[in-house]
Amino acid sequence: MSIESNLAIEYSMGNAGFQLVTSTASTTGPFVAITTIAPTTFTSITGNGISGTWSSVTIPAGITLPGPIQSFQLTGGQVIAFNGVISS
């Protein structure tokens, strides 16, 4: 396996770090996953292959949403957003 391939795997697993998000301001990535640490409602989540109406669903603590996430906005709650490098 090449060094580039290993780096791609590491970045897809959040090796680029993470951040705690508790505000309702829009947060811009890219992110490879978001994990809820409190019951959380999203105003929006954008990224490749992400769809649905998020404002009517409260996601319990401990749920991880993987994917190529470009940005999101919380209505309420707290999440850890895992930074990543996303190729489209």
Secondary structure, DSSP 8 states (H G I E B T S, - for coil): --HHHHHHHHHHTTTT-EEEE-SSS-EEEEEEEEEESS-EEEEEEEETT--S--TT-EE-TT-EEEEEEEEEEEEE--EEEEE-----
